[in-house]
Amino acid sequence: MVAVIEEKESAGSAQYIEFKVHRSPTDANRILGSWRFASPGPTGMLIDQSKLGTPVEIEFGHVLDCADQHGIPFVWVNDPDELFPPYIRR
């Protein structure tokens, strides 16, 4: 099971995927989520990532699925502007 954390320090030394929340550059009313998961090590081979322009709710589901499939224990929601608060992440 993947735990959603609000601060990356909450993961300690465990691996996590950062989920960045931001406004669309072309539509200020649209909230987007972006993330990228690469293999550890010097090659950093891309395993999966968000798709450009996909709404935050859809990408949040995708990042949780990716973390679960790859045994990543945490997803850090990096949302300094509180555009995607915990009470709407269902």
Summary of the structure (lengths in Angstrom):
residues: 90
radius of gyration: 12.9
end to end distance: 15.0
largest distance: 38.3
contacts: 235
relative contact order: 0.31
helix: 23%
strand: 31%
